[in-house]
Every structure is written in C-alpha cells, then in structure tokens.
Amino acid sequence: MINKIDRKTLKESMTDTAIAMPIAWITSYGVLALMMNLGMGNAFFISAIQTLVLTIVSVIRKYVVRSAFKNAEEASTNRLAAR
C-alpha cells in the first residue's frame, strides 16, 4: 500500500496522461485512415505500423512533458535560492 503520495510525480503523471489521450487517439485514427486509404487490409501490418508510430510519438511527448516539469522545478528552486 502507498504510505506517502509524491504529489509532484502524481501531477506530472496525470498531466502526461491527459495530454497523451487525445494525441494517441488522433494519431491512431490518422494512421488507420492513412493505411486504409493506401489499400492496406492486413490488420497485423496496420497494428504494427500504429504501434511503431504511437511509440515514437509517446517518447517525444514524454520527453517534452518531463523537460517542462524539470524546467519548472529548476525555476522554483532558483527562486527559493535567490531569497
């Protein structure tokens, strides 16, 4: 059981998930629509392409979100240190 919740980590996780959901849905739909327009009928191939694209997009998204939170933490630390 969780004894203590790290609120900063929870906030980052929730923010990342909230950003991820619409990005994943739009990306998944876009890849599916593109594959169907290209005449791809093989479900396994479409699934593999979607997984690859979603993984790349997820890594980029997570890097951006993590960098934003890290910069915010550093700015907060610098403000406190300046006092």
BELVENGI-V582635 format. One line per field, one symbol per residue. ss: DSSP state (~ for helix, > for strand, _ for the rest). A space follows every 10 residues. Layout:
# BELVENGI-V582635
ss=???
This chain:
# BELVENGI-V582635
ss=______~~~~ ~~~~~~~~~~ ~~~~~~~~~~ ~~~~~~~___ __~~~~~~~~ ~~~~~~~~~~ ~~~~~~~~~~ ~~~~~~~~~~ ~~_
